[in-house]
Amino acid sequence: MTGKPEGTQQRATAEMVARAAKVSRAAVSRAFNPEAPLKPEKRARILKIAGELSYTPDRAARALVTRRSHLVGVIVPDVCSPWESQEVDALTTALQAEGFATLLFKTRVDSSMDETLLTYMRGFNPDSVIVFTENVRPHMLSRFLDRAVPIYVTYPIERPKENDGNGRWPGEPDTLFDRIDVDQWEGMEQAVALLAGYGCRRIAYLSGKPVSLGQHARRKTLEALMARRGLPALVVVPGDFSYDRGYAGTLDLFRLEGGADAVFAANDESAFGALDALRCELKLRVPEDVKVIGFDDIAQSHWRSYNLTTVKVDLEARVRALVRLIQRRLKTPDAPAITETVRTRLVVRGTVG
Amino acid sequence: MTGKPEGTQQRATAEMVARAAKVSRAAVSRAFNPEAPLKPEKRARILKIAGELSYTPDRAARALVTRRSHLVGVIVPDVCSPWESQEVDALTTALQAEGFATLLFKTRVDSSMDETLLTYMRGFNPDSVIVFTENVRPHMLSRFLDRAVPIYVTYPIERPKENDGNGRWPGEPDTLFDRIDVDQWEGMEQAVALLAGYGCRRIAYLSGKPVSLGQHARRKTLEALMARRGLPALVVVPGDFSYDRGYAGTLDLFRLEGGADAVFAANDESAFGALDALRCELKLRVPEDVKVIGFDDIAQSHWRSYNLTTVKVDLEARVRALVRLIQRRLKTPDAPAITETVRTRLVVRGTVG
């Protein structure tokens, strides 16, 4: 090391590699583009010399040649919510392993995604866009993307059919997007069966943000499952996925609305709020007096203070499916819409029993 | 909308804007580069026409001209840990507001960051790099970055001096980097005073990952503060910042090591593990029998089951300081190292009293 800051040291250029390898500048470019024609031995020699000189091509320059930015845009409402942070974490690891970098975009606090933000995202020319929020519709997004086909995560109310063909969005049948369907029916059916088995009849649904299509589908699925068993109508408690609204909503339910035998929460974090309200403030016992079930199975759900029975979404399978969709779409940009299904199952812990 | 997928529609090019505005292709480029000379009225006319045609320049192309990628690389060990996810969330929002996008990189499970990953990061040519992990040293990073000066978050043992000049790293005095110092002394002094005020003498430190310089400094600070008050030597319990190790370490402490009057945890998440071990398994009362203090003040710390007394790091101030450092460095790439200080303070809740 010298006294000179290393940050300002000379970087090897493509020209330096070309001179050392006695090839043209264009051949160096082609060597770094797997799709460009080049004799294998020539490519190997150039890459070897590039390695010796610590040369790596600038992706900005490469992107102009290959039309690949190696960036995957990920649009999330809240990075800091436990479920989303666990998904972004797993996804970043998986994308890195496949040579992509994760470009994170947050929708605003009010969940709006305005044109400025979309224009801005387009400037980075992502290879793919994964959308974890329901307020950015495919139609709106496709106006702002040139070639990245977005992937949506959706929650059908009924059991999704395998290979049902096109990605569709209510009112937007013609916009191309790929899709991950979360089959919440299976895990929720197990949850309702367990509650029914313990004699619960009056069941409350602690809802998520009204804008969320996922939580809306969860409510509809729950209503359909309860109707099949002849259970009385679902009691709906407004919520927004947060601990604090889960806590407050549960107080209202028991103080003003006559309570319930069981609380089914739209996500685990609001189930924690319900549990704390029941135990710490209402002095009710869980599971003896009231049963509580969550949705997601975030890492915190096994913590002893909560030890939550919950419907688990298979995060690993979901991330693998997302990466698979990105790669398929890059190989066949004009393929029809692709759908993959991710299953759910009930994880039984201490809040029902 | 037509039946044709919108994703394949024709995108406006710089040439189309140039023709419509009756200017050269180069003038269109200059119009989108705030640093390029261009008459204000000419720039305004070009930008207006570009807006009408929905033209935005490709950042890959722009980056070649301006040498700005508008990308900020963020290197984190675990996106899914609550503190880091809350910081990445706030940082992404703040960077978006300033026209940057967050490019997320994860160090590996074993906390190593190998040359492949750094080479890969260099390819994206970030304007700045923020490092939240201690295993990527400035010296190593600077070998892989051409012009982005990294920003490190550090935790001095003693109170940091304002404006002490250079960024420094043990054994690497010559590598240029900017720095955020977290002044943990202030908040930890308040914590130790509170524990002493309640008569605690035997204090245990539930440590974080051994590789973390931050948690090492936290331990040293705690030892210095306790020595000043004449308290007996600190009992150190191995940990790794996780709930599970916090839980198991606390069981060992009380079953094998004679227990303690108070547990000071290296972060909030492991403090939750300590609390659950004390209450659920050891059947001890908190705060009556044992006091517990955490570090960070993550959103979960106010949850009723934990209601944790903790040393709060001012996340908002920390994110503002990071954005300020990035902007300063972009204005004056060759400026000497800059340091900002972020304060801490004790938040008193239910686990000491």
Interface residues (C-beta under 8 A of the other chain):
Chain A: M1 T2 G3 K4 P5 E6 G7 T8 R11 T56 P57 D58 R59 A60 A61 R62 A63 L64 S69 H70 L71 D78 V79 C80 P82 S85 Q86 V88 D89 A90 T92 T93 Q96 G99 A101 T102 L103 L104 F105 K106 L117 T119 Y120 M121 R122 G123 F124 N125 H139 S142 R143 L145 D146 R147 A148 V149 E172 D174 T175 L176 Y243 Y247 F272 G273 L275 D276 A277 R279 C280 E281 A299 Q300 W303 R304 S305 Y306 D334
Chain B: M1 T2 G3 K4 P5 E6 G7 T8 Q9 R11 T56 P57 D58 R59 A60 A61 R62 A63 L64 S69 H70 L71 D78 V79 C80 P82 S85 Q86 V88 D89 A90 T92 T93 Q96 G99 A101 T102 L103 L104 F105 K106 L117 T119 Y120 M121 R122 G123 F124 N125 H139 S142 R143 L145 D146 R147 A148 V149 E172 D174 T175 L176 Y243 Y247 F272 G273 L275 D276 A277 R279 C280 E281 A299 Q300 W303 R304 S305 Y306 D334
